[in-house]
Amino acid sequence: MQADIDFSHYLRDTGAGLVHLDLAVEGINCAGCMAKIERNLSSIPDVTSARVNLTDSRLALEWKAGTLDPALFVTRLAELGYKAHPFQRDAAEMREAQRSQGLLRRLGVAAFAAMNVMMLSIPVWSGIGSDMLPEQRDFFHWLSALIVLPAAAYSAQPFFASAWTALRSRGVNMDVPISIGIFLALAISVVETVNHAEHAYFDAAIMLIAFLLAGRYLDQNMRRRTRAFAGNLAALKAETATKFVSPTEIRTVPAAAIKPNDMVLLRPGERCAVDGNVIEGRSEVDQSLITGETLPVTATPGSAVFAGTLVRSGTLRVRVAAASGDTLLAEITRLLDQALQARSRYLRLAERASRLYAPVVHATAFLTMLGWLAYGATFHDSIVTAIAVLIITCPCALGLAIPAVQTVASGALFGSGVLLNAGDAIERIAEVDRVIFDKTGTLTLPELDVANLASIPTETVKLAGRLALSSRHPVAAAVARAAGASAPLPDIAEEPGQGVHGTWQGQSIRLGRPSFCNADDLANEILCQDPEASVVAFSHGETRFVFAVRQQMRPDAAEVIAALERRGIAVEIVSGDREPAVRRAAATLGIHEWRAEVSPVDKIARIEELARQGCKVLMVGDGLNDAPALAAAHASMSPVTATHLSQAVADAVFLGERLAPVLTAIRVSRKALRLMQQNLWLAVIYNVFAVPVAILGVVTPLIAAAAMSGSSVLVMLNALRARAKEAI
């Protein structure tokens, strides 16, 4: 049936002759499943990438265009024992919700049955049992069987179905030994009851199922909680847009039908479906996803708006710059998906260990049974000990050790405005001991701002801002933004290379070069005080003012630099900008080591020099000339305003006007790395102590189930510590 699906709607051209397809895969429960699927599908000729996202059970495939039928992947997955569908977020969320509810129902049945059976077992296992007639004991055992067998058949379905699927495809997974353990515990209990034995283990079998279901339900809920970050992004995506089909006629169309240079209308309460620039109107908008600021900002003609922006008050007319899959919101979603599919050397280690688990644990349990039989134990005692070994060695803790931390840390970073773009980014960022900042657009804000606004009368600023709206020059645009101007002056002309001019209240009004406004003396005075500033003059009759325009430092730059140095991380500036500008920035931020007028080749040379000295460098830059240095550094970050090439090369992208995400990335990554190591040690120490204890016959299957589930819960709780926030 699946092979008959038309996959053309779900395919995406990624460029470079590659095609991308996302499949939702049912039955993925652990790192071993991930490795099995990736290993098999990657072996298909012309497949360039096969990555499984454990968080939402999604398989991302890429292959050479025109070489493979997508139905082949569904067929191959079916041979491996997995059912696959084209991935659709809403449908996937519904399936996951149904699966979570199913686990909860089965857990309820198992827990209810366990409570009743424990009550029946008390008289048998306690001293009362010594005065109990064999017929009475048999009655309690049969009553326990009547409760447990149907409850186990229903509650253990997730494990039985997964194990049967693996065996049918001639493979094994972690549910195979679990299912064998449950089946043997039930079987031996029935045999003991038929033979009028003193003890049966129905209580242990149903409690084992309850513990396993509790652990799997907690794991599922943790993944769903992290998927909420991606779900929040999906909720921000508008499915339709109001398009101008003529200067006076509008029509609601699917967002996918919008093209660059189209004109769209945004009304109060609507979410923007495109990236673009405001042509007409004024409104308060919420674009916290992009800027990181929770307070609304004012959008006026010339302002940029992004997909996902919520319009709060007025109506805006917007010219489209990017739509559909080319918007910044779509790019952020892709970066987040990559972060959730991330691989690290610790995760690869856990995957290899999970692959070895099944044959090792089966062999260990079998040898344990043979050893006890050779030692003189009864077959009953030997098989019970083997069951305990099967159960207690479940690698759930090992399988969750790294993915749980990565998932929580990726979500915490996203919540702080950091999007990971590389599988091992967390590990490499955690290791850095030196940060190199580019200056322009990195330590400074990307947009120009008026530096001497306070020294110019408010009315003059407003008038100059309205005049500046008639100019396309970026320096004039800075004046317009600073003034909050939204209504351009009428009858304004532009003189190329000089500025704009007109008449206002019967007097000549000009904005442009100082010589154009007869304000050279004022401009020279400002340039002597602030040599890195750009100047734009304004004249209205005999009144003249000069605006000093330059990029401002990010508002928290000095605070972040100080915090980095307190953590023992050295900081320096390596910039291609002029020496006076770099010197001023370094002095303002308290950075003692800086280099100016540095070429891209020299930036790489500096990073290589530090690497030879044993430094692990984090490069933070935004320009096209920074891309080679970003690639050469041990780890790298770019602001969201960076060029596409820089964003593609960087290990992480950060949002907003603040520099704090750089510090947050280092702090969270260091903590996540510690938690990964702790979780691996927890899993190893648990098995080092638990397996010998089980082999020695000290623990029952019930205690083994509690220990195994407890280790998994402990690993997940430890991973959740990656969410904790710390002050700068």
Secondary structure, DSSP 8 states (H G I E B T S, - for coil): -GGGS-GGGG-EEEETTEEEEEEEEET--SHHHHHHHHHHHHTSTTEEEEEEETTTTEEEEEEETTS--THHHHHHHHHHT-EEEE--HHHHHHHHHHHHHHHHHHHHHHHHHHHHHHHHHHHHHSGGGGG--HHHHHHHHHHHHHHHHHHHHHHTHHHHHHHHHHHHTT---THHHHHHHHHHHHHHHHHHHHTT-S---HHHHHHHHHHHHHHHHHHHHHHHHHHHHHHHHHHH--SEEEEEEETTEEEEEEGGG--TT-EEEE-TT-B--EEEEEEEE-EEEE-HHHH---S-EEE-TT-EE-TT-EE-SS-EEEEEEEEGGGSHHHHHHHHHHHHHT---HHHHHHHHHHHHHHHHHHHHHHHHHHHHHHHT--HHHHHHHHHHHHHHT-THHHHHHHHHHHHHHHHHHHHTTEEE-STTHHHHHHT--EEEE-IIIIIEEEEEEETTGGGS-HHHHHHHHHHHTT---HHHHHHHHHHT--S--SS-EEETTTEEEEEETTEEEEEE-TTTTT-HHHHHHHHHH-TT-EEEEEEETTEEEEEEEEEEE-TTHHHHHHHHHHTT-EEEEE-SS-HHHHHHHHHHHT--EEE-S--HHHHHHHHHHHHHTT--EEEE--SGGGHHHHHHSSEEEEETTS-HHHHHHSSEEE-SS-SHHHHHHHHHHHHHHHHHHHHHHHHHHHHHHHHHHHHTT-S-HHHHHHHHHHHHHHHHHHHGGGG-----
